[in-house]
């Protein structure tokens, strides 16, 4: 991915959404109003792995952004000192 900011943005948004669904009763209320309250027992089997995935994706995006920023700093420093001096 050429733009690590986009990956970081997507991973943080996904982590926040899954965390909201895990730690607040948003999905329980929503499924209860729709008539699918029987599925609330299975939410943990889906949401906890999704939360782990998005936290891992966020950590990877942060690492990737640091690498990308470090490469940009190195390249910009080299371009200032031209070899023709």
BELTACOR-V169359 format. One record per residue. N is the residue number from 1. RES is the residue in three letters. SS is DSSP state (H for helix, E for strand, L for the rest). PSI is psi in whole degrees, -180 to 180 (none if undefined). D_LAST is the distance of its C-alpha to the last C-alpha in Angstrom with 1 decimal. Layout:
n:N res:RES ss:SS psi:PSI d_last:D_LAST
n:N res:RES ss:SS psi:PSI d_last:D_LAST
This chain:
n:1 res:UNK ss:L psi:129 d_last:35.2
n:2 res:UNK ss:L psi:-29 d_last:32.0
n:3 res:UNK ss:L psi:100 d_last:33.0
n:4 res:UNK ss:H psi:-17 d_last:34.2
n:5 res:UNK ss:H psi:-38 d_last:35.4
n:6 res:UNK ss:H psi:-42 d_last:38.1
n:7 res:UNK ss:H psi:-41 d_last:39.3
n:8 res:UNK ss:H psi:-42 d_last:39.4
n:9 res:UNK ss:H psi:-46 d_last:41.4
n:10 res:UNK ss:H psi:-42 d_last:43.9
n:11 res:UNK ss:H psi:-38 d_last:44.4
n:12 res:UNK ss:H psi:-42 d_last:45.1
n:13 res:UNK ss:H psi:-44 d_last:47.4
n:14 res:UNK ss:H psi:-41 d_last:49.3
n:15 res:UNK ss:H psi:-43 d_last:49.6
n:16 res:UNK ss:H psi:-44 d_last:51.0
n:17 res:UNK ss:H psi:-45 d_last:53.5
n:18 res:UNK ss:H psi:-38 d_last:54.7
n:19 res:UNK ss:H psi:-39 d_last:55.0
n:20 res:UNK ss:H psi:-40 d_last:57.0
n:21 res:UNK ss:H psi:-29 d_last:59.3
n:22 res:UNK ss:H psi:-44 d_last:59.7
n:23 res:UNK ss:H psi:-2 d_last:60.4
n:24 res:UNK ss:L psi:157 d_last:62.3
n:25 res:UNK ss:L psi:34 d_last:65.3
n:26 res:UNK ss:H psi:-50 d_last:63.6
n:27 res:UNK ss:H psi:-33 d_last:64.4
n:28 res:UNK ss:H psi:-45 d_last:67.8
n:29 res:UNK ss:H psi:-44 d_last:68.8
n:30 res:UNK ss:H psi:-47 d_last:67.3
n:31 res:UNK ss:H psi:-33 d_last:69.0
n:32 res:UNK ss:H psi:-38 d_last:72.3
n:33 res:UNK ss:H psi:-28 d_last:72.4
n:34 res:UNK ss:H psi:-20 d_last:71.7
n:35 res:UNK ss:L psi:13 d_last:74.3
n:36 res:UNK ss:L psi:38 d_last:72.2
n:37 res:UNK ss:H psi:-20 d_last:72.8
n:38 res:UNK ss:H psi:-20 d_last:73.8
n:39 res:UNK ss:H psi:-8 d_last:70.1
n:40 res:UNK ss:H psi:-24 d_last:69.1
n:41 res:UNK ss:H psi:-21 d_last:70.1
n:42 res:UNK ss:H psi:2 d_last:67.4
n:43 res:UNK ss:H psi:-36 d_last:64.5
n:44 res:UNK ss:H psi:-32 d_last:63.3
n:45 res:UNK ss:H psi:-22 d_last:63.0
n:46 res:UNK ss:H psi:-43 d_last:60.4
n:47 res:UNK ss:H psi:-38 d_last:58.8
n:48 res:UNK ss:H psi:-43 d_last:57.9
n:49 res:UNK ss:H psi:-35 d_last:56.1
n:50 res:UNK ss:H psi:-40 d_last:54.3
n:51 res:UNK ss:H psi:-44 d_last:53.3
n:52 res:UNK ss:H psi:-40 d_last:52.0
n:53 res:UNK ss:H psi:-47 d_last:50.0
n:54 res:UNK ss:H psi:-32 d_last:48.4
n:55 res:UNK ss:H psi:-43 d_last:47.6
n:56 res:UNK ss:H psi:-41 d_last:45.9
n:57 res:UNK ss:H psi:-38 d_last:44.1
n:58 res:UNK ss:H psi:-44 d_last:42.9
n:59 res:UNK ss:H psi:-41 d_last:41.7
n:60 res:UNK ss:H psi:-40 d_last:39.8
n:61 res:UNK ss:H psi:-39 d_last:38.3
n:62 res:UNK ss:H psi:-45 d_last:37.1
n:63 res:UNK ss:H psi:-43 d_last:35.6
n:64 res:UNK ss:H psi:-39 d_last:34.0
n:65 res:UNK ss:H psi:-40 d_last:32.5
n:66 res:UNK ss:H psi:-42 d_last:31.1
n:67 res:UNK ss:H psi:-43 d_last:29.4
n:68 res:UNK ss:H psi:-44 d_last:28.1
n:69 res:UNK ss:H psi:-37 d_last:26.8
n:70 res:UNK ss:H psi:-39 d_last:25.1
n:71 res:UNK ss:H psi:-37 d_last:23.4
n:72 res:UNK ss:H psi:-37 d_last:22.2
n:73 res:UNK ss:H psi:-42 d_last:20.8
n:74 res:UNK ss:H psi:-43 d_last:19.0
n:75 res:UNK ss:H psi:-38 d_last:17.6
n:76 res:UNK ss:H psi:-32 d_last:16.6
n:77 res:UNK ss:H psi:-37 d_last:14.8
n:78 res:UNK ss:H psi:-33 d_last:12.7
n:79 res:UNK ss:H psi:-23 d_last:12.1
n:80 res:UNK ss:H psi:-40 d_last:10.8
n:81 res:UNK ss:L psi:93 d_last:7.9
n:82 res:UNK ss:L psi:147 d_last:6.2
n:83 res:UNK ss:L psi:-4 d_last:5.6
n:84 res:UNK ss:L psi:12 d_last:3.8
n:85 res:UNK ss:L psi:none d_last:0.0
